[in-house]
Amino acid sequence: MKDAAIEGWAIDMKDCTNRAQHYHDLALEFLVLTRIKTAADIKETYRMMGQHYLARARAELARAKTGASATNVEIASGPALAQSS
């Protein structure tokens, strides 16, 4: 029974890592779109979506490292994400 619990935990951690990578890839796609010459409001939408997915990626990575729920992880605010990316 203990082995099944460990195996379930390992699968969950792999899922967290996969989700984090997926969210990170989405964030990069949206942040690249902000460099395209288009209307300012569309660029802002892409920027916000990029920051959103970057925050989700960070939360999933934190969840994978600590085993905590992603909703319990403190996520950096929008301006802090813009400075770090």
C-alpha positions in Angstrom: 0.0 0.0 0.0 2.8 2.4 0.8 4.4 1.8 -2.7 1.1 2.9 -4.3 1.1 6.1 -2.3 4.7 6.9 -3.3 3.9 6.1 -6.9 0.8 8.3 -6.9 2.9 11.1 -5.4 5.6 10.7 -8.1 3.0 10.8 -10.9 1.4 14.0 -9.4 4.8 15.7 -9.2 5.5 14.8 -12.8 2.1 16.3 -13.7 3.0 19.5 -11.9 6.3 19.7 -13.8 4.5 19.1 -17.1 1.9 21.7 -16.3 4.6 24.2 -15.3 6.4 23.7 -18.6 3.2 24.1 -20.6 2.3 27.3 -18.7 5.8 28.6 -19.2 5.6 27.9 -23.0 2.3 29.7 -23.2 3.7 32.6 -21.3 6.6 32.9 -23.7 4.3 32.8 -26.7 2.1 35.6 -25.4 5.2 37.7 -24.3 6.6 37.3 -27.8 3.3 38.5 -29.3 3.7 41.8 -27.4 6.6 42.6 -29.7 4.4 42.5 -32.8 3.4 45.9 -34.1 -0.3 46.1 -33.2 -2.7 48.1 -31.2 -1.6 49.0 -27.7 -4.7 47.4 -26.1 -4.0 44.1 -27.8 -0.3 44.2 -26.7 -1.5 44.9 -23.1 -3.8 41.8 -23.3 -1.0 39.6 -24.5 1.3 41.0 -21.8 -1.3 40.3 -19.1 -1.9 36.8 -20.4 1.8 36.1 -20.5 2.2 37.2 -16.9 -0.8 35.1 -15.9 0.7 31.9 -17.4 4.1 32.8 -16.0 2.5 33.0 -12.5 0.8 29.7 -13.0 4.0 28.1 -14.1 5.7 29.4 -11.0 2.9 28.1 -8.8 3.1 24.6 -10.4 6.8 24.5 -9.9 6.4 25.5 -6.2 3.7 22.8 -5.9 6.0 20.2 -7.4 8.8 21.2 -5.0 6.8 21.4 -1.8 3.9 19.1 -2.5 1.6 22.0 -1.5 -1.5 23.1 -3.3 -0.9 25.6 -6.1 -3.6 27.8 -4.6 -1.6 28.1 -1.3 1.5 29.4 -3.0 2.0 33.1 -3.0 2.3 34.4 -6.6 4.2 37.6 -7.4 2.2 40.5 -8.6 2.0 41.7 -12.2 4.7 44.4 -11.9 7.1 42.0 -10.2 6.6 39.5 -13.0 7.2 42.1 -15.7 10.5 43.1 -14.0 11.7 39.5 -13.6 10.9 38.3 -17.1 
